């Protein structure tokens, strides 16, 4: 079992890029002492394993890929229409105003082909999604997946009213609007929005699903925004439905505070938030839902879109118009009819063996189970989408093209490269060797210089600005964008195909990428650093449920009981008591080697966390634990992200951008050299040669960032594997003014927002007109959550 070592981290003032060698020696020694286990853990990452619990009726993916790969056309996202600007004086200086709703819509064209419906008729596949679109549109024709692009100029003041319209469209105007339930299973045992204030319990039994309205809040990803416009996870709203259950919280606990601070407070409503943005540098940002505990579900359902900040002068020498291709790359798993499938349950085990789930007693004396009933850590679909189309193709001219890549997956990573095929679909090795990605920018504008690379490893939420030179390819040949994922070698390789075609008459001639340039290098990081912080990344196994090791055949997986008198897992307090020590502390293995079940391993992972060791008394910290990071406005800090897990994590920090200083592979550190005072080499990644807001931290690696803080208030940092984010791999941090006094929002968040459920009843009843809609088949329920009451099904509609 992997052993943890603890030490105290001390903030310091530095003016160079050196690493604290004492800390590094401890880290490297810890990791290198576990090399064999690290190698074993990394053989088949859990995210690479195809789920074996998919229900009947899911798409035959191999057959679909054979029949439909590269048959559907590439779709370029449209621009989001602006709305009429309100007449209030608050809007006099606004350059662009949008009103954007989130609705449930049904789309065709995500998948090709047909399926046989219940009437035996062959019909086109359709996909229900949650989608953003202009609120003024009544027919949903401009709602898309991904959403239309918000396209603005640098220094524009942009105001957006984000509206939650997840309601059924009434047949007639006089009919009531009813909320729609989520497309996927909502796990109520996680720390989540919890509008019905279940107080940790679930109606319909201990593992019952949520059937209420869907909370939403939109995050402006990468923006340097004030706290009330950031899209804080606790600033969610419900739709303004007519059948909201009595006593339900319609807004999140942060809503009232952020509304009071907003310049546009009078325009916030029960179902909407008004946010303002202004960026001073060209960037490829994006927007997506960020509601606490269900971000993975809401984004996977379709709530995401590009947000381009343009600078005409800086981009004048870059391909534009038809030669600029925004590409949102994602993965999904589908039913045969086109419906998106999302896993409902923990990491798959044998279907004939039921492990105890959250709150249920275990047979081993280690306490109640901590396995969430409807959550799992990884998610990897075999159907690859670009702009919401499965395996599309595009016709391109022999010219230089600008790709605006956004990795929009929920949890899957991609390793991108290109292969050239001749007219007979044979690989042309010579031309393949000549093709490369010229990376000119990241999420926050241009790099210091272009970098030509053959392969790009891209994790969720990363963006890249790339030039691809099709002028090298003869007309009639094809270039395939492929996924050769080093993490999952058995992955589907196909993503998208580009068919090189002749320029139309009177167009051309070809331009190669060598004729294009960008002239907007990023500012260098500050050489004066206020302090260094260390943030630890870890996934945690179950504390209570033991099972066979992963190599055991699935038909024997089961829970094992601990013999009487076996040692218990060390309590968290045992670890807390070691925090005052300056030397490594080895946590004892809680399992007795003489125990016949000593080789069993806990089910893992069941939770993922980010944490600090000092000064917090909590180890590890969860989302709701007290804030431990209080940087000041104007300060530059070095954050050292230390990944103690066997899986890479993309870490995103809100409120702006940062510079990646380098990565230190802890398994390869020369410890004797470190003891002699020699600094270790810090590896760099070509596409990190600029500003970014997310960084991929590889396994057993220290990644070092230089980050400057601009706006005071409450923000968060988290893993952008959304399955991890929703399971506590997210922490709040507070940027204080120069006087160091935290904002009120930080104080309120530190105290749980004053227990917002205290003012709400624990008995939640549906309105009496619940059954007026005869198409609503859900039961008329009355639940006392304190008594764990079950739903009353005696009055089903």
Secondary structure, DSSP 8 states (H G I E B T S, - for coil): -------------BSS----HHHHHHHHHHHHTTHHHHHHHTSS-GGGS--S---TTB--HHHHHHHHTTTSB-----B--------SGGGTT-SEEEEEEEEEEEEESSS-SEEE-TTS-EEE-EEEEEEEEETT-SS-TT-BSSEEEEEEETT--EEEEEEE--B---SSTTS---B---SS---TTSS---TT--TT--TTSTT----S---B-EEEET----GGGS--TT--B----TT--BT---B-TTHHHHHHH-TTGGG-BTTEEEEEE--SS-EEEEEEE--TTTHHHHHHTT-EEEEEEE-TTTTTTS--GGGEEEEEEEEE-BBTTS-B----SSS---TT-----TT-B-TTSS-B----TT--S----SEEEETTEET-EEEEESSEEEEEEEE--SS--EEEEEEEE-TTS-B-HHHHHH--EEEEEETTEEEEEEEEES-EEE-TT-EEEEEEEGGGS-TT-EEEEEE--SS-TTS--EEEEEEEE---TT------GGG-----------S-BSEEEEEEEEEE--SS-EE--TTS-GGG-------TT------HHHHHTTTT-SS------SS-TTSTTTT-EE---SEEEEE--SS-S-SS--TTS------BTT-EEEEEEEE-SSS-EEEEESSS-EEEEEEEEGGG--HHHHHTT-----B--GGGSSEESEEEE-TTEEEEEEEE--S-EEEEEEESSHHHHTTT-EEEEEEB-TT----HHHHHHHTGGGTGGGGS-SEEE--GGGGGSTT--S---EEEGGGT-----TT--
